[in-house]
Amino acid sequence: MLRLRVTGNGCASRRWSVLWWGMVAGGFLASSAWLPAQTLDLKRVFDERNLPPVRVLIQEGEYQQVARLSELYIQNGAPSPEWWVLRLEALRALGRKDDVLRVAKEAALAHGNDLKTLMACHDAVLAYGQKDAATGYLQQVNAAAKKQTASQRTALDLVVLGRAALAAGADPQKVVAQFYAPAKKKDRTLLEAYLAGGELALQKSDFAKAADEFRAGLKEHSQNNDLRYGLARAFQSSDRKQSLTLAQQVVESNPSHAGALLLLAEHSIGAEQFAEADKALDAVTSVNEDHPEAWAMRSVLATLVSNREKEAASARKQALEAWAQNPEVDYVIGRCLSRAYRFQEASDHLREAVKMDPGHLEAKLQLCHALFRLGREDEAWKLGEEIRKADAYNVQAYNIGLLEAEMKGFAVRTEPDFVLKMPTRDSAIYGDRALQLLREAKEVLCARYGLVLDHPVLVEFFPSQQDFAIRTFGNLGGQGILGACFGTVVTMNSPGSVAANRSNWESTLWHEFCHVVTLTVTRNRMPRWLSEGISVYEEQRRDPAWGMRMSGTYRKMVLDDKTFTPLSKMSGAFLNPESSDHLMFAYFEAAQAVDWMIATYGETKFQGVLKDLAEGRRINEALDRNMASVQKLDATFAVHLKGKAQQLAPRADWTEPEKDALDVRDASAVGAWLKDRPNNLWGLRQATRRLLAGERWTEALEVARKLITLFPEDPEPTNGYQLAAQAYRGLKQPQEEAAMLREWMGRTADASQASLRLIELETEARQWPGVLLAVKRLLAIDPFLKRPHEAMAAACEAQGDREGAVVALKHLMTLGPDNPVQVNFALARLLQPTDARAARLHVLDALAEAPRFRAGHELLLKLQSPAPVSTPVPTPPPAGAGTPPPAP
């Protein structure tokens, strides 16, 4: 007996009655040979009535019923070839290999001139590796097409012919122009046209185009699960939240949709939500117990959950049961392991997939990315070229080619422990500082975590977000991400890139090298939250201005149970944040967790957690062995961090008015708010801003001082120090202003305006150590500004540091100084005692720009003298040290 799932509104029951009547009538008609003409017409009528409900059934995942119903209709002489297509689709979903291969033969015999049926046969047998049979069906498609005239071809015929042409190796652009576009012109509502166009775009890694195709299809077929699933795949790498939402919608409509369930499982694996992934895979194998991709992901879970190699191998073997040379199995394993940062194991599986099918371009592309992340760039470039030769339309492969051309112009600096690649201009400006910082990070962090580097770390800086994204993610995107680490490969946005957004590149580089250390010592087996938490913790350990302090925003999120994340669920906070604010809070909270664990249990036990992870233990087990159960850690950490938040600025009033409840431009309203709450931080900030805008400096300073008293550790850009500095500037009290700027600069890593203003004040006061400190802070944010290099040259020369002054002036020359004559003259003067040849070149450059520059001629005459020159460093003038007299 057949059983249908009855919905709440009884629709399935009504559909069942139609289908049952159709079968009865079909049987009756098959035995009514005395009315042949009427029988033919009536059969078509019943096909037209019964096909739509069965199409709905297959959309809802009722594969057993569709397989049985389509078989009955075929046995009773239903004329439409679509019954064969539906039967093949249902049998494939159920994993009934022998039936699929048999029915494909029967379908091709029964409907040898129907293009859609023949292409369905091709797809069905190809899924089981029957390449010869698949080729035979393509030949039948070609033969059937020749029997048609162009005018006879329907829109569906055109789509099928386009798909067949692609399968035979036709040019995709021509297929779109000659088949898909005309099909849409004939019938803009045709479902198959949008599915085919979207699938083609996905194959070419053109995810934006794929999304457009599937969205356009959904406008015509809003409830179609195949279109939703296609759109979910298009968003998989760029918008995880949207991809998840779409996949969940598909599963709600069709709980047996293998593609959507596998996509959800893959997202869950990436978020380290392994129990959820297992549930999704159970749902797949409950329908098709031999589903190859489901078993491939079970192999991934066995590797990631507890490094059970035998179980992983057994799952892989089960995945290959239906087809021993199925490249999709190792491709799926390699893809998922890559996303878990297990690049070496991933590359091994991807090589196996390519070995099984050298034409599997998706596996080759994934292997290319894995090799990049392992630092094997030469091999990756060659593979990218192979893919481009095989498929000129693959967007990712094309982008890799552009990146290769761009990186050929990079400067490469090689040391025993590091290979640094960056644009030539970047290398000249901050390459030395980058290497110096990396050496320091290696010395400090490798010793702290017990790592001995056995091969160089590759570090690359990219001048544009696009290049960084292609190298890092394989796709465009990743806006807001400053750096990434894959173990022993670090990629960074250049501080000159718009994407750097005036952030501190030095703290970012320290952060990423810390990932090198921790990922290596744990063999890439640590959860995301712990890896990020350690890196942020080590930033602040290196420099109190780096890292992340508790702000008012983070205090609020800690105290709110909706945003506070238990330690045991922190990885999910990184991988599925509600917003950028939530993601940044995840970094902050993870660092706080690391700080608390080390303070509570000590360095030795914390290192023990990392050692256990390296040995293959899961994080909860490692924490339990070295510290406490995860339940206890969750509870005690929550008490600790919430208590810390409560104690932050304890005398301050943290309340804020409801959104739009109070107009900040209304001085009286703000004043009334503050009168009732004299220690309210929000009100004090608003009042100070208003007073500063009105140039009421003394009153503004009084309120700013109160802000400092209430919240001395405020890391926000509008903290009391910043506001007080503005007030002191208005009062023309430079020493006091400088003191406030130093306090502000010492509390945040990216206070560029504070550093720039402080350079100006310290230079005027001839406080050279203060100048150098402010310069150092500013160059760590933007090394391409000219002013800090000018100030550094002046400060170094004033303190007798010729070498430092020369370096600063050379950087200035690279940047293109506003006064090249003066900079060349200053370089010549500084180089005169040690490098007369270089000094002559610089003074000649100065004279080329200003031929009547008297001081330049005098210096040139001295440099022409055969006697050795040894002159003391001249005393700089009171203002503008490090610069020559103005040129005439």
LINJO-V669643 format. One line per field, one symbol per residue. burial: + if it has 9 or more other C-alpha atoms within 8 Angstrom, else -. A space follows every 10 residues. Layout:
burial = ???
//
This chain:
burial = ---------- +++-++-++- -++--++-++ -+------+- --++-++-++ +-+++-++++ +++-+++--+ ++++-+-+-- +-++++++++ +++++++--+ +-+++-++-- ++++++++++ ++++++-+++ --+++-++-+ +--++----- --+-++++++ ++++++---+ ---+++++++ ++++-----+ +-++++++++ +++++++-++ ++++++++-- +--++-++++ ++++++---+ -+++++++++ +-+++++--+ ++++++++++ ++++-+++-+ +-+++-++-+ ++++++++++ +++-++++-- ++++++-+++ ++---+++++ ++++++++-- +++-++++++ ++++-+---+ --++++++++ ++++++--++ +-+++-++-- ---+++++++ +-++-----+ +------+++ ++++-+++++ ++-++-++-- ++--+++-+- +----+++++ +++++-++++ ++++--+--- -+++++++++ +++++++-++ -+++++++++ ++++++++++ ++-++++-++ ++++++++++ ---++++--+ +--++-+++- ---++-++-+ ++++-++--- -++-++++++ ++++++++-- ++--++++++ ++++-+++++ ++++-+++++ --++--++-- ++--++---- -+-------- -+----+-++ +-++----++ ++++++++++ ++---++--+ +-++++++-+ ++-++---++ ++++++++++ --++-+++-+ ++++++++++ ++-+++-++- +++---++-+ ++-++-++++ +++--+-+++ ++++++++-- ++-+++++++ ++++--+--+ ++++++++++ +++--+-+++ +++++++--+ --+--++-++ --+------- -----+---- +++---+-
//
